[in-house]
Amino acid sequence: MRRRRAAIPTLIATENVDMALEPLGLDRAQRRTRVAEALAHVGLDDRGDHLPTELSGGQQQRVAIARAIVKRPRVLLADEPTGNLDESMRDEILTLLESLCAEGITIIVVTHDSAVARHATRRLRLTKGVVQDITK
């Protein structure tokens, strides 16, 4: 998951998520099913036909998460996943990431936001090239 959502502005949410599946060689029906499941998982099953400009910042971030999970990864890397969101949207995205973690996806989050870091089960700090475990 990128810090900048990087959605293609001329593609609707469904098409933006579907792009992630193209390299997997799935047939159209399999791709359609997976995209629908991923959008439903992030609470956007009713927004799949919307362009990125028609979605809020939080919804755009959830499209990015759907695009990341549609391939059913075991590990999800998230660089400042809440960096451009207000507090309410931040909490919504963190709840979603926690639910993905509960489903068995390992989530590695890079953040400067201590409120986001507090949600982690394990916290590491990188300072001057030295990694410290700061989990309490």
C-alpha atoms as one frame of an Amber mdcrd trajectory, in Angstrom:
protein
   0.000   0.000   0.000   1.490   3.280  -1.029   1.366   6.535   0.897  -0.073
   8.191  -2.190  -3.034   6.199  -3.288  -1.918   6.170  -6.941  -5.347   5.341
  -8.317  -5.735   5.925 -12.024  -8.161   8.861 -12.137  -9.953   7.688 -15.295
 -10.744   4.232 -13.878 -13.582   3.468 -11.481 -12.789   1.794  -8.156 -13.577
  -1.688  -9.493 -11.147  -1.234 -12.382  -8.448   0.181 -10.097  -8.675  -2.901
  -7.860  -8.855  -5.273 -10.843  -5.525  -3.951 -12.170  -3.719  -5.767  -9.369
  -5.031  -9.114 -10.624  -3.955  -8.792 -14.251  -0.509 -10.412 -13.753  -2.069
 -13.457 -12.043  -3.687 -14.770 -15.219  -7.117 -15.307 -13.668 -10.136 -15.488
 -15.940 -12.643 -12.642 -16.009 -15.172 -14.354 -13.695 -12.519 -15.105 -11.055
 -11.257 -11.539 -11.204 -14.761 -10.084 -10.933 -15.474 -12.262  -7.878 -12.226
 -11.354  -6.139 -12.671  -7.632  -6.820 -16.225  -7.693  -5.461 -15.047  -9.560
  -2.338 -12.167  -7.118  -1.749 -14.380  -4.042  -2.132 -17.000  -5.569   0.173
 -14.279  -6.383   2.691 -13.339  -2.705   2.924 -16.971  -1.570   2.972 -17.079
  -0.188  -0.565 -19.234  -2.732  -2.357 -21.657   0.091  -3.201 -18.933   2.449
  -4.527 -17.214   0.262  -7.127 -18.590   2.302 -10.011 -17.171   5.602  -8.727
 -14.105   7.431 -10.000 -11.417   8.341  -7.437 -12.478  12.002  -7.607 -15.972
  10.952  -6.505 -14.658   9.274  -3.348 -13.567  10.763  -0.028  -9.951  10.471
   1.104 -10.868   7.589   3.401 -12.729   5.807   0.617  -9.772   6.253  -1.728
  -7.512   4.761   0.937  -9.876   1.795   1.292  -9.735   1.278  -2.494  -5.940
   1.141  -2.127  -6.322  -1.455   0.639  -8.739  -3.468  -1.522  -6.197  -3.373
  -4.352  -3.533  -4.614  -1.936  -5.590  -7.472  -0.461  -7.296  -8.654  -3.668
  -4.258 -10.853  -4.373  -4.666 -12.430  -0.922  -1.200 -11.620   0.391   0.300
 -13.046   3.550   2.143  -9.778   4.225   0.899  -6.223   3.649   3.342  -3.300
   3.693   1.684   0.022   4.506   3.657   3.274   4.263   1.865   5.948   6.322
  -1.574   4.456   5.539  -3.368   7.190   7.472  -1.042  10.106   6.766  -3.490
  12.189   4.726  -6.658  11.385   6.669  -8.573  13.110   9.438  -8.863  11.443
  12.849 -12.179   9.744  12.092 -10.935   8.249   8.808  -7.643   7.307  10.475
  -9.518   5.298  13.098 -11.631   3.624  10.412  -8.540   2.547   8.443  -6.810
   1.315  11.617  -9.866  -0.778  12.502  -9.788  -2.266   9.011  -6.063  -3.052
   9.265  -6.635  -4.672  12.669  -9.369  -6.880  11.185  -7.035  -7.939   8.363
  -4.388  -8.789  10.959  -6.941 -10.873  12.873  -7.558 -12.791   9.634  -3.902
 -13.788   9.529  -2.364 -11.121   7.301   0.909  -9.786   8.692   0.821  -6.010
   8.418   3.961  -3.910   8.530   3.173  -0.223   8.995   5.656   2.610   8.641
   4.453   5.684  10.510   5.518   8.813  12.323   2.141   9.009  14.090   2.331
   7.688  17.658  -1.471   7.221  17.708  -1.123   4.815  14.780   1.890   3.067
  16.311  -0.043   2.361  19.523  -2.294  -0.016  17.551   0.624  -2.302  16.700
   1.212  -5.577  18.500   4.942  -5.044  18.065   6.741  -1.737  17.609  10.225
  -1.168  16.281  12.028   2.158  16.059  14.763   2.885  13.542  17.128   5.596
  14.738  20.436   6.352  13.015  20.495   2.903  11.437  19.797   1.062  14.703
  16.579  -0.927  15.175  15.142  -0.996  18.693  12.184  -3.050  19.910  10.014
  -0.556  21.808   7.030  -2.833  22.346   5.657  -2.449  25.863
